[in-house]
Amino acid sequence: MLVGLRIEAAEAPAPGTKLSTVDGAEAGEITAAAFSPALGKVVALGYVRAQYVTSGAELKAGGASAVTSPVAGSREAAPAPASP
């Protein structure tokens, strides 16, 4: 599944950088990344195996800490329907 990532790094990892769980299990890979001056960290998109896709899941990207976040427009990012 495509997810957003916030990565604690000064430089963006290259596309294809492997993502792993904190236990070392392979979780996916980065497809695109860039440093965000507004956030002071790297933001990225990546494909992550479904069992690891939860908002706020902690992963590793090339040794750096990475936290998942929903991608705009995805079902996970959509607001809950309003109650009548």
C-alpha positions in Angstrom: 0.0 0.0 0.0 1.2 3.5 -0.7 1.9 5.5 2.4 3.4 8.8 3.4 6.5 8.8 5.7 8.1 11.3 7.9 11.8 10.4 8.2 14.2 11.8 10.8 17.1 12.5 8.4 18.9 15.5 7.0 19.0 14.1 3.5 16.4 12.3 1.5 17.0 8.6 1.0 17.2 7.3 -2.6 14.2 5.7 -4.3 14.4 2.0 -3.7 15.7 2.4 -0.1 14.3 -0.5 1.9 12.0 0.0 4.8 12.1 -2.4 7.7 10.3 -2.8 11.0 12.1 -1.9 14.3 12.6 -5.7 14.6 14.3 -5.9 11.2 11.6 -7.5 9.1 11.3 -6.2 5.5 8.3 -3.8 5.3 8.6 -2.1 1.9 10.6 0.5 0.0 10.7 4.2 -0.7 9.5 5.5 -4.1 10.2 9.2 -3.7 11.6 11.5 -0.9 12.5 15.1 -0.4 13.6 17.3 2.5 10.8 19.6 3.8 12.2 22.9 5.2 8.8 23.6 6.8 8.9 20.4 8.8 12.6 20.2 9.2 12.7 16.6 8.2 12.3 14.4 5.1 8.9 13.5 3.8 8.5 10.5 1.5 6.1 8.1 -0.3 6.7 4.4 -0.2 5.0 1.1 -0.7 4.6 -0.8 2.6 3.3 -4.3 3.2 -0.3 -4.2 4.4 0.4 -5.7 7.8 2.6 -2.7 8.6 0.2 0.0 7.4 -1.2 1.8 10.4 -1.0 5.6 10.9 2.0 6.3 13.1 3.7 2.9 12.6 7.4 3.1 13.3 9.7 1.8 10.6 13.4 2.3 9.6 14.5 3.7 6.3 18.2 3.1 5.7 18.8 3.2 9.5 16.8 6.4 10.1 13.5 6.5 12.0 10.5 6.7 9.8 6.8 7.1 10.8 3.9 6.3 8.5 1.1 8.8 7.8 -2.0 8.5 5.4 -1.6 9.8 1.9 -4.1 12.6 1.0 -7.0 11.2 -0.9 -6.7 7.7 0.6 -9.4 6.0 2.6 -7.2 6.3 5.7 -6.9 10.1 5.3 -10.6 10.7 4.6 -12.5 12.3 7.5 -15.2 10.2 9.2 -18.7 10.7 7.9 -20.7 13.2 9.8 -23.5 11.8 12.0 -27.0 12.9 10.9 
